[in-house]
Amino acid sequence: MATQTVTLPTGVMAGGPATAFITTNTRVKSQSGYLGLQPDVVQFGGPMVTGMWTMAGSHVFVNQVPVVLQSSTGTAVSPTPSSAPMSVSMGDTRVSGS
């Protein structure tokens, strides 16, 4: 079943919404923004909290790199030895995949 892709940082949650993506995707964009990729670094508010994706889509790619879908999972880590699960809470309603 197809699920929505992520294009906006605020669609990613790990205790709170993300504030920014650091991505290499400059090729595939929807109306909302560039499609998120598995190697993207996700930034959250607070003291240097960042997240990395551990599982992304298996059928949709940008330059042979999997895109991040609502079914994707990851981990956000803070400078203190703590982590939180990272997930997509809001995807792009116009772009989906699996």
Contacts in CASP RR format, 6 or more apart in sequence:
PFRMAT RR
TARGET T0000
AUTHOR 0000-0000-0000
METHOD contacts of the structure
MODEL  1
MATQTVTLPTGVMAGGPATAFITTNTRVKSQSGYLGLQPDVVQFGGPMVT
GMWTMAGSHVFVNQVPVVLQSSTGTAVSPTPSSAPMSVSMGDTRVSGS
1 98 0 8 1.000
2 96 0 8 1.000
2 97 0 8 1.000
2 98 0 8 1.000
3 69 0 8 1.000
3 70 0 8 1.000
3 71 0 8 1.000
3 96 0 8 1.000
3 97 0 8 1.000
3 98 0 8 1.000
4 69 0 8 1.000
4 70 0 8 1.000
4 88 0 8 1.000
4 91 0 8 1.000
4 92 0 8 1.000
4 93 0 8 1.000
4 95 0 8 1.000
4 96 0 8 1.000
4 97 0 8 1.000
5 30 0 8 1.000
5 35 0 8 1.000
5 36 0 8 1.000
5 60 0 8 1.000
5 67 0 8 1.000
5 68 0 8 1.000
5 69 0 8 1.000
5 70 0 8 1.000
5 91 0 8 1.000
5 92 0 8 1.000
5 95 0 8 1.000
5 96 0 8 1.000
5 97 0 8 1.000
6 12 0 8 1.000
6 35 0 8 1.000
6 36 0 8 1.000
6 68 0 8 1.000
6 69 0 8 1.000
6 70 0 8 1.000
6 72 0 8 1.000
6 88 0 8 1.000
6 90 0 8 1.000
6 91 0 8 1.000
6 92 0 8 1.000
7 29 0 8 1.000
7 30 0 8 1.000
7 32 0 8 1.000
7 33 0 8 1.000
7 34 0 8 1.000
7 35 0 8 1.000
7 36 0 8 1.000
7 91 0 8 1.000
7 92 0 8 1.000
7 95 0 8 1.000
8 32 0 8 1.000
8 33 0 8 1.000
8 90 0 8 1.000
8 91 0 8 1.000
8 92 0 8 1.000
9 17 0 8 1.000
9 18 0 8 1.000
9 19 0 8 1.000
9 20 0 8 1.000
9 21 0 8 1.000
9 42 0 8 1.000
9 43 0 8 1.000
10 17 0 8 1.000
10 18 0 8 1.000
10 19 0 8 1.000
10 90 0 8 1.000
11 17 0 8 1.000
11 18 0 8 1.000
11 88 0 8 1.000
11 89 0 8 1.000
11 90 0 8 1.000
11 91 0 8 1.000
12 18 0 8 1.000
12 42 0 8 1.000
12 86 0 8 1.000
12 87 0 8 1.000
12 88 0 8 1.000
12 89 0 8 1.000
13 86 0 8 1.000
13 87 0 8 1.000
13 88 0 8 1.000
13 89 0 8 1.000
14 42 0 8 1.000
14 44 0 8 1.000
14 49 0 8 1.000
14 51 0 8 1.000
14 75 0 8 1.000
14 76 0 8 1.000
14 84 0 8 1.000
14 85 0 8 1.000
14 86 0 8 1.000
14 87 0 8 1.000
15 44 0 8 1.000
15 76 0 8 1.000
15 84 0 8 1.000
16 44 0 8 1.000
17 44 0 8 1.000
17 89 0 8 1.000
18 42 0 8 1.000
18 43 0 8 1.000
18 44 0 8 1.000
19 43 0 8 1.000
19 44 0 8 1.000
19 45 0 8 1.000
20 42 0 8 1.000
20 43 0 8 1.000
21 34 0 8 1.000
21 36 0 8 1.000
21 40 0 8 1.000
21 41 0 8 1.000
21 42 0 8 1.000
21 43 0 8 1.000
22 40 0 8 1.000
22 41 0 8 1.000
22 42 0 8 1.000
22 43 0 8 1.000
23 34 0 8 1.000
23 36 0 8 1.000
23 37 0 8 1.000
23 40 0 8 1.000
24 37 0 8 1.000
24 39 0 8 1.000
24 40 0 8 1.000
24 65 0 8 1.000
25 34 0 8 1.000
25 35 0 8 1.000
25 36 0 8 1.000
25 37 0 8 1.000
25 40 0 8 1.000
25 62 0 8 1.000
25 63 0 8 1.000
25 65 0 8 1.000
26 34 0 8 1.000
27 62 0 8 1.000
27 63 0 8 1.000
28 34 0 8 1.000
28 35 0 8 1.000
28 62 0 8 1.000
29 35 0 8 1.000
30 92 0 8 1.000
30 94 0 8 1.000
30 95 0 8 1.000
31 92 0 8 1.000
31 94 0 8 1.000
32 92 0 8 1.000
32 94 0 8 1.000
33 92 0 8 1.000
35 62 0 8 1.000
35 67 0 8 1.000
35 68 0 8 1.000
35 92 0 8 1.000
35 95 0 8 1.000
36 67 0 8 1.000
36 68 0 8 1.000
37 56 0 8 1.000
37 62 0 8 1.000
37 65 0 8 1.000
37 66 0 8 1.000
37 67 0 8 1.000
37 68 0 8 1.000
38 53 0 8 1.000
38 56 0 8 1.000
38 57 0 8 1.000
38 65 0 8 1.000
38 66 0 8 1.000
38 67 0 8 1.000
38 68 0 8 1.000
38 72 0 8 1.000
39 52 0 8 1.000
39 53 0 8 1.000
39 65 0 8 1.000
40 53 0 8 1.000
40 68 0 8 1.000
41 50 0 8 1.000
41 51 0 8 1.000
41 52 0 8 1.000
42 50 0 8 1.000
42 51 0 8 1.000
42 52 0 8 1.000
42 53 0 8 1.000
42 76 0 8 1.000
42 86 0 8 1.000
43 49 0 8 1.000
43 50 0 8 1.000
43 51 0 8 1.000
44 50 0 8 1.000
44 51 0 8 1.000
44 76 0 8 1.000
46 78 0 8 1.000
47 78 0 8 1.000
47 79 0 8 1.000
48 78 0 8 1.000
48 79 0 8 1.000
49 76 0 8 1.000
49 77 0 8 1.000
49 78 0 8 1.000
50 76 0 8 1.000
50 77 0 8 1.000
51 74 0 8 1.000
51 75 0 8 1.000
51 76 0 8 1.000
51 77 0 8 1.000
51 86 0 8 1.000
52 74 0 8 1.000
52 75 0 8 1.000
52 77 0 8 1.000
53 68 0 8 1.000
53 72 0 8 1.000
53 73 0 8 1.000
53 74 0 8 1.000
53 86 0 8 1.000
54 73 0 8 1.000
54 74 0 8 1.000
54 75 0 8 1.000
55 71 0 8 1.000
55 72 0 8 1.000
55 73 0 8 1.000
55 74 0 8 1.000
56 66 0 8 1.000
56 67 0 8 1.000
56 68 0 8 1.000
56 69 0 8 1.000
56 72 0 8 1.000
57 66 0 8 1.000
57 67 0 8 1.000
57 68 0 8 1.000
57 69 0 8 1.000
57 71 0 8 1.000
57 72 0 8 1.000
57 97 0 8 1.000
57 98 0 8 1.000
58 66 0 8 1.000
58 98 0 8 1.000
59 97 0 8 1.000
59 98 0 8 1.000
60 66 0 8 1.000
60 67 0 8 1.000
60 69 0 8 1.000
60 97 0 8 1.000
60 98 0 8 1.000
61 67 0 8 1.000
67 97 0 8 1.000
68 88 0 8 1.000
69 88 0 8 1.000
69 96 0 8 1.000
69 97 0 8 1.000
69 98 0 8 1.000
70 88 0 8 1.000
70 91 0 8 1.000
71 88 0 8 1.000
71 98 0 8 1.000
72 87 0 8 1.000
72 88 0 8 1.000
73 85 0 8 1.000
73 86 0 8 1.000
73 87 0 8 1.000
74 85 0 8 1.000
74 86 0 8 1.000
74 87 0 8 1.000
75 83 0 8 1.000
75 84 0 8 1.000
75 85 0 8 1.000
75 86 0 8 1.000
76 83 0 8 1.000
76 84 0 8 1.000
76 85 0 8 1.000
76 86 0 8 1.000
77 83 0 8 1.000
END
